[in-house]
Amino acid sequence: MREGSPKVSVTPVDIEQMQLPDTAYNMWVRGELDDFVHAPEGHRVEVIGGRIVVSPAPLLQHGGIVQDIVRAVFKMEAADSDFPWECIQANGVDLFGAREGYIPDLILLDKQVYATARRSSVRYLVPDQVELVIEVTSPSNASEDRRPKRGHGRDRATKWNGYARAEVPYYLLIDRDPKSPGTTLYSIPDQGTGAYLHKETWEFGETVHLPEPFGLDIETGAWTSWQTGSPETGLEE
């Protein structure tokens, strides 16, 4: 694929392949890509596997899961003044080595690293600053968050590969697909293969325990899969 003319994978906005004035990654880094693809307000524009991916703004159930994790972090912080982790929502991560840009639902990073980044007025974080990324799947773009499927022409780069290749230590994937809902913590990233070598899984309703260095418990009793016929899917029951 030649630079300047990337494949555009967009849901639900229908944007055809386009000729960009620069690479999609360079435009993303400068904050120009959103305006160029005319993404509606609240949508996220990312560069994943050489594709421009536009995702709709999260709905209530999606956002509620993220908020539950934020509350768990705040609870730990209130109980332990030395709790070292800070969480930030929907901030970009610049995978400069791969020339890709992601916007996770939530990021956990060291408080001192966070404070330094704020003082530096950086636009995006870089992988070395990030300890844990969290993604919650939606019907429109779940395949971009998961480990890629093999065979049948479906082997392509996803965020799972990108985070591993960038050596982000932990990736928490909350998959709301009703066919197989659950939470998976990926760890031990392998840069060479772009894969995580270890995973631990929980069903919805079980308490997710993030091991050290986090020592964080997350209650998932209110977590649900997306439902056919909901505003997320646009399909009838």
N, C-alpha and C positions, 0 to 999 in steps of 0.2 A: 504494500500500500504506500503510495507516494505521499510525502508530507504536503500539507496544505489542502488535501482532499480526503479527510478521514471518513470512515463509515460512521453514520449517525444513527444511534439506537435510541429512540425517543418514545417514551410512554408517559402520559397519554397524548402528548403534543405530536402532531404529524409534521416532521421536518425532513425534507428530502436531503439527499447528499448535496453538499455545497462546497464551493471553492472558498477557502478561508484566506485572508490576507497574510496569515502566519500559521504556524502549527497550532493545533488545538491546545496543546500543553502550554506553549508560550502565552497564548491569549488567556488561558485560565490563570496562570501565574500573575498576569498583569490585571486581572479582574475584568477583562473585556469580553469573555466568551458568553456570559449571560445575555448581554445586550445584543450580541451578534446573532444568537439563535432565537432572540425574542422570547425568552422563557418567561412565563407568567410569574407574577409576584409570589414569593414563597416556594417556588420550585427550586430544586437543586440541580446544578449543572456540574457534571464530573467528566473526567477523561479516564476511561477504564478499558484497558486492553486495546488502546488506539481508537476507541469509539467514544463519541460524545453521547453521554447518557443524561437525559433530563428526567428527573423523578418528581412526582407531585408532592405537595406539602403533606406531611403526615396528618392522618386523622386521629380522632380522640383515642381509640384503643391503642394505636401505635405509640402516640405520645404519652399515654398513661404508663406504658411499660418503661419507657425511658425515665419518666418521673419517679416511678417506684425505685429504680436504681439510684437516682439522685438522692432520694430520701434515705436510702440505706447508707449512702456515703455520709450524708449529713448526720445521721444517727451515730455512726461510728466516730465522727469528728467531735460530736457533743460529749460522747462518753470518754474520749481519749484525746487530750489536748496535743499529744505528740503524733496523732494520726497524720501520716506524711502525704496523703494523696488529695489531689484536687480534681474535680470533674468539670468539664465544659461541654456544652451541647453544640452540635452542628457547626463545628469549626473545621476548616480545611486542613488536610494533611498533604504536603507537597512531597511526592515520591520522586524527587528530582533525578535520582539515578535511573529510574524507569521512564522519566518524563511523563508522569501521570499525576492526576490530582483527584483525591477522594474527599468526600465530606461525610464522615461517620456520624451516626446518631449521637454518640457520646464518646468522650475520650477521658481516660484517667492518666494523670501524669503527676510527677513529683511537684509539691508545692513550690519549692525553690526554683525549679525549672520553669514553672508557670509564671512566677513572679518576674524572673529574668526576661522571659519572652514578652510579657506585658510592657516592661520598661523599655524594651527594644522596639516596641510598636511593630512587630512582625505581622505580615498579612496572614500567613499560614504557619502551622507547626511543621517540623520535619520529623522523620521516623525516629531519630536518636532522642528526641524529646518526649516520645510517647511510650507509655508502658502497656496500656491496654486500650484497644478500640472495641466499640460495641456497635453492632448493626442489628436492626429489627427489620425483618422482611415485610414487604408489601406485595400484593398480587402483581403489580406492574413491573417490578424489578427484582424479584427474589433471586432469579438466576444470577444476577450480577454480584450478589453477596456470598453465595454458596461456593463450596468446592465444585469445580467444573465437572460436568458429566463427560464420560469417555465414549468415543466411538460415535458413529452415525453423524459425523460432521459437527458434533457439538463440543468438541474439545477446544476451548478458547479460554483466554485469560479472564479471571474475575478478581474481585477484591481479595478473595481468599489467597490467590496466588500473589497478588501485589503486596499485601501486608507481609506475607511470609518472605518474599524476595527482599523486601525492605527491612526484614528482621525486626518487625514489631513483635515484642516478646509474647503478647497474649492477644487473642482475638475471641471475643464472646459474640456468638451468633444466636439470636433469638428468632427461630423460624416459626412463623404463624400459619404455615400451610396446613390446612385441615387434614391433609393426607398423612402428615408426619410431624405434628407440632412438637416443639421441644427446644431446649437450650443446650448449646455445645460450647465448651471452652477449649479452644485450640491453643497449643503451646509448642515450644521447641521448633521455631522456624528454621528452615533450611534454605539458605540464600541460593545455593546452586540449583536446586530443583524447583524452587518457588512453591514449597509445600510445608505444612505443619506436620510434625512427626508424632504428635500426641494429642489426644482429645479426651474429654470427659463430658458426659451427657446427663441431662436431667429432664424428666417429664414436667409439663406444666402442673403446678400444684406442689411440686417438691421444692425444698429450699435449695437454692443454688449457693454453693460455698466456693468462693474464690480463695484459693490457697495463698500462703505466703508468696510474695511479700504483701498481699492485700489483707488477708484474714477477714474477708467481708462476706456476710451472709445476706442473701437477697430472697425475700419471700415472693413466691410467684402464684399465690392462690387466686389472684384476680386476672391472671394472664389467660387470654383466649386466642384461638385461631381466628382468622378472618372467615366470614360467612358468605356463602353464595347469596347474592341479592343485596349485599351491603353496598354503601356508596363506594367502598374500596374496589369492588370487583366490577360493578356495573352490570352484573348478570342477574337474571331472575331466579327466584327460588325453584 
